[in-house]
Amino acid sequence: MKKIIVYAILMIIIVIIFPMLIVRGCDLSVGKQIQEEIEEGGIDSTNLEDVIKDVYIKVYIKSENKVQDMKLEEYIKGVVAAEMPAEFGIEALKAQAVAARTYAYGRLKKIYGSEDDGHKGADICTDVHCQAWVSKEEAMDKWGIFSAFKYWNKIERAVNETRNIILTYEGKVVNPVFHSSSGGRTENAEDVWEGAGEPYLRSVVSMGEEAYPGFETVVRIKIEDFRKTLEKEVPGIKIGSNIMENIQVIDYTEGGRVKNIKIGNTTLKGTDIRRIFSLKSANFKIEKEDEETLRITTIGNGHGVGMSQWGANYLAKNGSTYEDILKYYYRGTELEMLK
């Protein structure tokens, strides 16, 4: 009799309790999102298999010089792990996942992309002009043994709970560029990339940026080196002997960055100076430190267009959802499921 009871208990555990634990441990958010879409009439319930099927993307991994086919959702996990600190709030990580997915999908569908093929025939690459990406193994090694599983699980949660969600503007996939820190206000796209104005990439106040460790940086350069570098990079430039009398900021962007600056007989864009001297942003101030040295103080990090990652984390810590964050930095956009 005792054996029968033990057997019965064992069967209950195997047949009922164990499957319940497995199901409970699975992410149900995708099903919930799809059900909501069905109820709102956005998805035909007869075609659910098409909705949840895996999307693949070809990724050129520059460090390995190879092209690899990846499931889009797995690729996005590597992007979020590389692009945003895992310590950030979960809603900020979700916002990053949606932005990264939209960015990748726009290139997968050839809606956006560069003219030169730096991707070796792939849809996207892991170089700086696309999105950063790191493998699971590399990410976990970087985080260390005590944080690796906790952080990877957090990254997976952010991606899984936003699975197949992208950003659109008036029904079209957007180009959701992002950056590390705006320095307090983001930029209008056309102020950074000529002719690249987009109604959803507008300048907005970005609070909480001061928390970024590199919010303010200082670069010191010898006046003679400053002069020689400009003469090499800008043919025909002539700079007088009094360096500070020959530097004049003409105007600023709405985001507070240098838009145009006159140096000697030549007018340059603030983005040109950022590139030439490898500055973290175009929000800079040039001062004379002593008779031989210039001090360039820079605020923020990145081009400043679209979502500020540190600003997103500030919003997340103060109760904003990932949808709130995305709609704040990408004006007039909507969240949609991949069709």
C-alpha positions in Angstrom: 0.0 0.0 0.0 2.8 2.4 0.9 4.5 1.7 -2.4 1.2 2.6 -4.2 0.9 5.9 -2.4 4.5 6.8 -3.1 4.0 5.9 -6.8 0.9 8.0 -6.9 2.6 11.0 -5.4 5.5 10.6 -7.8 3.2 10.5 -10.8 1.4 13.6 -9.6 4.7 15.4 -9.4 5.8 14.3 -12.9 2.5 14.7 -14.7 1.0 17.8 -13.1 3.3 19.8 -10.8 6.5 19.6 -12.9 4.9 20.8 -16.2 3.2 23.6 -14.2 6.6 24.8 -13.0 8.1 24.7 -16.5 5.2 26.7 -17.9 5.4 29.2 -15.1 9.1 29.7 -15.7 8.5 30.5 -19.4 8.0 34.1 -20.6 4.3 34.7 -21.4 4.6 38.3 -22.4 4.7 37.5 -26.1 1.5 35.6 -25.9 -0.1 38.4 -23.8 1.0 41.0 -26.4 -0.3 38.9 -29.3 -3.6 38.3 -27.5 -4.0 42.1 -26.9 -3.3 42.7 -30.6 -6.0 40.1 -31.6 -8.5 41.7 -29.3 -7.8 45.1 -30.8 -8.1 43.7 -34.3 -4.5 44.2 -35.2 -3.7 40.6 -35.8 -5.7 37.9 -37.6 -5.8 35.0 -35.1 -5.8 32.5 -38.0 -2.3 33.5 -38.9 -0.6 33.3 -35.5 2.1 31.0 -36.8 3.3 33.9 -39.1 3.3 36.3 -36.2 5.6 34.4 -33.9 7.9 32.8 -36.5 11.6 33.5 -36.2 13.1 36.2 -38.3 16.8 35.8 -39.3 19.4 38.4 -40.1 22.8 38.2 -41.6 25.4 39.8 -39.3 29.0 40.7 -40.3 31.1 40.1 -37.2 34.0 42.4 -37.8 36.3 41.0 -35.1 36.1 37.5 -36.7 35.8 38.8 -40.3 32.8 36.5 -41.0 29.1 36.7 -41.8 26.8 34.7 -39.6 23.0 34.0 -39.9 21.4 34.8 -36.5 17.8 34.8 -35.2 16.9 38.4 -35.0 15.9 38.1 -31.3 19.2 36.4 -30.4 21.1 39.1 -32.2 19.2 41.8 -30.3 20.3 40.3 -27.0 23.9 40.8 -28.0 23.2 44.4 -29.1 21.6 45.3 -25.8 24.4 43.6 -23.8 27.0 45.7 -25.8 25.1 49.0 -26.1 23.7 49.6 -22.6 25.0 48.9 -19.1 23.2 45.8 -17.7 22.9 47.7 -14.4 20.3 50.0 -16.0 16.6 49.8 -15.2 14.7 47.1 -17.0 12.4 49.6 -18.8 15.5 51.3 -20.2 16.8 48.0 -21.4 13.5 47.2 -23.0 13.6 50.6 -24.8 17.1 49.8 -26.0 15.9 46.4 -27.3 13.0 47.9 -29.3 15.3 50.6 -30.7 18.0 48.1 -31.6 15.4 45.7 -33.2 13.9 48.5 -35.3 17.3 49.7 -36.4 18.2 46.1 -37.5 14.9 45.4 -39.1 15.1 48.6 -41.2 18.4 47.4 -42.6 17.2 43.8 -43.0 14.4 45.2 -45.2 16.8 47.5 -47.0 14.9 50.6 -45.9 18.0 52.1 -44.5 21.7 51.5 -45.0 25.0 52.9 -46.2 26.0 53.2 -49.9 29.3 51.4 -49.5 29.2 47.7 -48.6 31.1 47.5 -45.4 29.1 44.5 -44.3 30.6 41.9 -46.6 27.1 41.3 -48.1 25.4 41.0 -44.7 22.4 43.1 -43.6 24.3 44.7 -40.7 27.7 44.7 -39.0 29.1 44.9 -35.5 31.3 47.9 -36.3 30.7 51.4 -34.9 28.7 52.7 -37.9 25.9 50.1 -37.1 25.2 48.7 -33.7 27.7 47.3 -31.2 27.2 43.6 -30.5 28.8 41.0 -28.2 28.3 37.3 -27.9 26.8 35.8 -24.8 30.1 34.3 -23.7 32.0 37.6 -24.1 29.3 39.5 -22.2 29.2 37.1 -19.3 33.0 37.1 -19.2 33.0 40.9 -19.0 30.5 41.0 -16.2 32.3 38.4 -14.1 31.2 35.2 -12.3 29.1 37.0 -9.7 27.0 39.0 -12.0 27.1 37.1 -15.3 23.9 35.0 -15.0 21.9 37.8 -13.3 22.7 40.3 -16.0 22.2 37.9 -18.9 18.8 36.9 -17.5 18.0 40.6 -17.3 19.0 41.2 -20.9 17.0 38.2 -22.0 13.9 39.4 -20.1 14.2 42.8 -21.8 14.3 41.3 -25.2 11.7 38.5 -24.6 9.2 40.9 -23.1 9.4 43.2 -26.2 9.7 40.3 -28.7 8.9 41.3 -32.3 8.0 44.9 -31.3 9.4 47.8 -33.5 8.9 51.5 -33.8 7.0 53.1 -36.7 6.1 56.7 -37.7 2.9 57.0 -39.8 3.1 53.3 -40.6 6.7 53.3 -41.7 9.7 51.7 -39.9 11.8 54.5 -38.3 15.6 54.9 -38.2 15.9 55.0 -34.4 19.5 56.2 -33.8 20.7 56.5 -30.3 23.7 57.6 -28.3 25.2 57.4 -24.9 24.7 60.8 -23.3 23.2 64.0 -24.9 24.6 66.3 -22.2 21.2 67.5 -21.3 19.4 68.0 -24.6 19.2 65.9 -27.7 19.7 67.1 -31.3 17.5 67.7 -34.4 18.8 65.1 -36.9 19.5 67.7 -39.6 21.8 69.7 -37.3 24.1 66.7 -37.2 23.6 65.1 -40.6 22.9 67.5 -43.4 19.7 66.7 -45.2 18.7 64.0 -42.7 15.8 65.8 -41.0 13.1 63.4 -39.6 9.9 64.5 -37.8 10.5 61.9 -35.1 14.2 62.9 -34.5 13.7 66.2 -32.8 15.5 68.0 -30.0 14.2 67.3 -26.5 15.3 68.0 -22.9 17.1 64.9 -21.5 17.2 64.9 -17.7 19.6 62.9 -15.4 22.5 63.0 -17.8 24.9 64.2 -15.0 24.9 60.6 -13.7 27.0 59.6 -16.7 30.6 59.2 -15.5 32.0 60.9 -18.7 29.4 63.7 -18.7 32.3 66.3 -18.9 35.7 65.5 -20.3 38.7 67.7 -20.9 41.2 67.3 -23.7 44.5 69.3 -23.7 46.4 69.9 -26.9 49.4 71.9 -27.7 48.6 75.1 -29.7 51.2 74.1 -32.3 49.7 70.6 -32.7 46.2 72.1 -32.9 47.3 74.4 -35.7 49.2 71.6 -37.6 46.3 69.2 -37.3 43.9 71.7 -38.8 46.3 72.6 -41.6 46.6 69.0 -42.5 42.8 68.2 -42.4 41.6 71.5 -43.9 43.5 72.5 -47.0 43.8 76.3 -47.4 43.1 77.2 -43.8 45.2 80.1 -42.4 45.3 80.8 -38.7 46.8 83.9 -37.2 49.4 84.0 -34.5 47.0 84.8 -31.7 45.0 81.6 -31.6 42.1 82.7 -29.4 41.4 85.8 -31.6 41.2 83.4 -34.5 38.5 81.1 -33.0 34.9 82.2 -33.0 31.8 80.1 -32.6 29.2 81.4 -35.1 26.1 79.6 -33.9 24.8 76.7 -31.8 22.3 73.9 -32.5 19.0 73.6 -30.6 20.7 70.9 -28.6 23.5 73.3 -27.5 26.3 71.9 -29.6 28.6 74.0 -31.8 26.9 74.2 -35.2 29.4 76.4 -37.1 32.8 77.7 -35.9 35.2 80.1 -37.7 38.9 79.3 -37.3 41.2 81.7 -39.1 39.9 82.2 -42.6 37.7 79.1 -42.6 34.2 78.2 -41.3 33.9 74.6 -40.1 31.0 72.6 -38.7 31.1 71.7 -35.0 30.9 68.0 -36.1 34.0 68.6 -38.2 36.0 69.7 -35.1 34.6 66.7 -33.2 35.8 64.3 -35.9 39.2 66.0 -36.4 40.1 66.0 -32.7 38.2 62.8 -31.7 36.0 64.7 -29.3 33.2 62.8 -27.5 30.6 65.3 -28.8 30.2 68.6 -30.6 29.2 70.2 -27.4 32.6 71.7 -26.7 34.3 74.8 -25.5 37.9 75.8 -26.5 39.9 77.9 -24.1 43.6 78.8 -23.7 45.1 77.1 -20.7 48.6 78.6 -20.9 50.9 80.1 -23.6 51.4 76.7 -25.2 48.2 74.7 -24.5 44.5 74.7 -25.4 41.9 73.1 -23.2 38.8 71.6 -24.9 35.9 70.8 -22.5 33.3 68.5 -23.9 29.8 67.7 -22.6 28.0 64.4 -23.3 29.1 61.5 -25.5 27.8 60.8 -29.0 26.0 62.5 -31.9 23.1 63.4 -29.6 20.3 62.4 -32.0 17.4 60.1 -30.9 17.4 58.3 -27.6 20.0 59.1 -24.9 20.8 55.9 -23.1 21.6 57.7 -19.8 18.5 59.8 -20.2 16.5 56.6 -20.8 17.8 55.1 -17.6 16.9 58.3 -15.6 13.3 58.0 -17.0 13.1 54.3 -16.2 14.3 54.9 -12.6 11.6 57.5 -12.2 8.7 55.3 -13.3 8.6 55.6 -17.1 7.8 52.5 -19.1 9.8 51.5 -22.2 6.9 52.8 -24.3 7.0 56.2 -22.5 10.8 56.4 -23.0 10.6 55.6 -26.7 7.8 57.9 -27.5 9.6 60.7 -25.6 12.8 60.4 -27.6 11.2 59.5 -30.9 8.3 62.0 -31.3 5.1 60.8 -32.8 6.1 57.2 -33.1 4.0 54.0 -32.4 4.9 50.5 -31.3 3.9 47.7 -33.7 4.4 44.0 -34.0 6.5 42.8 -36.9 4.3 41.9 -39.8 
